[in-house]
Amino acid sequence: MTHEIEKISLMSPGPGTTRSLTIHRFGAAGAAPKVYMHAALHADELPGTLILNRMLGWLKEADDKGEVLGQIVVLPYANPVGLANHIYGYHLGRYDLDGDGNFNRWYPDLSEKIAKRIGNALGDSEDENRQVIRAAARAAVEGWIAEGEANTLRKALMALSIDADIVLDLHCHGEAVQYLYLPDDYWDMFADLPAELGCEVVLLYPTDEGATFDVAPTLYWHHLARTFPDRPIPRPPFTATIELRGQQDVGDSLAKQDARAFWRFLQRHGALAGDPGPPPALRCEPTPVDGVDHATAPRAGVLNYHVKIGARLNKGDTIADIVDPAEADFDKARTAVTTRTAGILFGRNLSMLVRPGQSFASVAGPEPLPEPDLPFIDY
């Protein structure tokens, strides 16, 4: 077993300009489980880059000793396009500046193309069907004509992860407690991940809809289960989006702590040798992703927060005032924004200036909420 490093070049956006992904592979090709990990898909969210950098040396040593039991694919940074998005000293890595949108959106649903490629090839063996399905999925991704640099990035990331058993997408918030998004049908099997990471919030989400990176490896499994009800179709892979606190929470100390948590998780789920011991106690109960109240600005102004990150709120509590600095009357200058749910204020934006309709803080509540009255702009 050897540590392999691969480079994948992206489509050039112009003469004399090229960017590439750097991929580290550990373990034997074809071994199971296959784990895929990347950081900084939103390229201004950097805590995960140091976590994966910390893990690379450990993984190389484990690989040399034959202790990588599956195969582990690591991209320390998943978005060289966004890493280059600097404007007058400000790094803006969430959106493609050439117009191809949020880097964590617009991943194509290839379910029908995969089903057509499979045809009548499925049998009565779940394990054999898994191999047939994954081969068709890889071929469908390869057949996607991705136009533009950002879409060639999306295609490359899909090609690397479409046949994985575990997909871990490392992000962060502007300011936040540790939290993650976890598939709503996998809480029973993977609750140890938020336990190991010490998450204060776990948001359960469905993986049979959407266009984000973390559902791209799962959508087609749900579709195939509906399309071929008389054939044994394996469960979708486990995918999770981990929000590693805030954008300023970058450093070796936190990275080492989180890297050890991921290491124990991978040991427990058969990707690495060793005894991780029992997981620590959970710090929270999961809540539905549609129970999140995204506090939204009704007007433009400067934020004046009443509560801090991690605060536990009651329904109707004031999160912040939106202040019009030019209004001479102190009270009239302030418009209170209250929460529609009881729960924990788990994340808020870095910027203290908001525009009408902009979401600036998030509260995790226990029950699904109706659509908000105000238009919702997610920056």
Secondary structure, DSSP 4 states (H G I P E B T S, - for coil): ---EEEEEEPPPSBTTB--EEEEEEEE-TT-SSEEEEEE-SSTT--HHHHHHHHHHHHHHHHHHTT-B-SEEEEES-S-HHHHT-EETTEE--SEETTTTEETTS-----HHHHHHHHTT---S-HHHHHHHHHHHHHHHHHH----SHHHHHHHHHHHHHTT-SEEEEEEEESEE-SEEEEETT-HHHHTHHHHHHT-SEEEEE-SSS--SGGGTTTHHHHHHHHH-TTS--PPPPEEEEEEEEETT--SHHHHHHHHHHHHHHHHHTTSB-S---SPPPPSS--EEGGGEEEEE-SS-EEEEESS-TT-EE-TT-EEEEEE-TT-SSTTTTEEEEE-SS-EEEEEE-S-SEE-TTBEEEEEE-SS--PPPSS--B--
